[in-house]
Amino acid sequence: MPQVFKIGPYFVYFWANEGLPIEPIHVHIAEGKPKIDGTKVWITKAGKCLLANNNSRIPNHVLNNLLRIIETRTFEIIRKWEEMFGRLDFYC
């Protein structure tokens, strides 16, 4: 699981195998280390975050802060996604 960046104890990461066809751009978040059931966040064309699920059960006040930080770094996420997967699609 390629780490995009870390925010305190939380990893923001991609799965190396996103399936075929590759899903639209998104990141996963998990505390401690990347996990298969991490929280999933779509990145929108407007550079915003859309919560797909909170499987990691991150407390809402922490999750809201993480989402704000992720939104400020969407250009970095997009660049890394394109480098890794060679294409870019958005959920919305």
N, C-alpha and C positions, 0 to 999 in steps of 0.2 A: 504494500500500500504506500504509494508515494505521498509523503507528507508535503502539504502545501505550505503550512506554517503552524506555529504553536502559539496559543494564547494562554498563558499561565499553565495550568495542568491539562488543558484541552488541546487535542490534536485536531487540526483541520486537514483532511486528506481526501484523495481520490482512491477508488479501487482500481487496480491495474487491469482487471477484467470486467469491463462494464457491459459485457454481453454484445450480441449482434442482433439488430443494429445497435450501435452505441447510443445510450440514452442522452438526452439533452444535458447541457452543462449543469453540474451540481457538485456539492461537497458533502462530506460526512464529518461529523464531529463526535469525538468520544473523549472521555476523561482517562488519563493514565496512558493508554495506548490505543491504536486503531483496533476497532472491533467490527465484526461482520454486521452487527445490529446497531450500528451507530446512528445518531440523529442525522437525517437527510435534509439538505437545504438546496432548493433550486436557485440558480442565478438567472434573473430575468434580463431581457434586452435593455431595460432601463437601468441596469446595474443594481437592482434591489434584490433582497432575499425573500423567498417564499418557502415557508416551512412545509416540508412534505410529511415529516413525522418526527416525533421526539422519542425514538426508541431507547435512547440512552437515559431518558428521564432526567434531563438536566433541569434544575429548578428554573422556573419562568424568569425570575429576575436576572439570573446568570445567563440564560439563553438569550434574553433580549439584548444584553450587553454584547454577547458574542456575535449576534446578528448585525449589530451596528458596526462592530469592528470588521466583520466580513464584508459588509457593504462598502466600507472605505477602501477595501483592498480588492474589489472586483476586477480591476484591470489586470492586476497581478494573477488572479485566479484564471481569468480568460487566457492570458498569455501562456500560463503553465498547462492549461487544458489543451490548447492548440498544439503545443510542443509535444505533449504526451500522446494525444489521440489523432492528431493530424486533421481534425475537422471541428466544427463548432455549430451546434444547434441549440436553440433556446426552447424551454418549456412554454414560456409566454413572454 
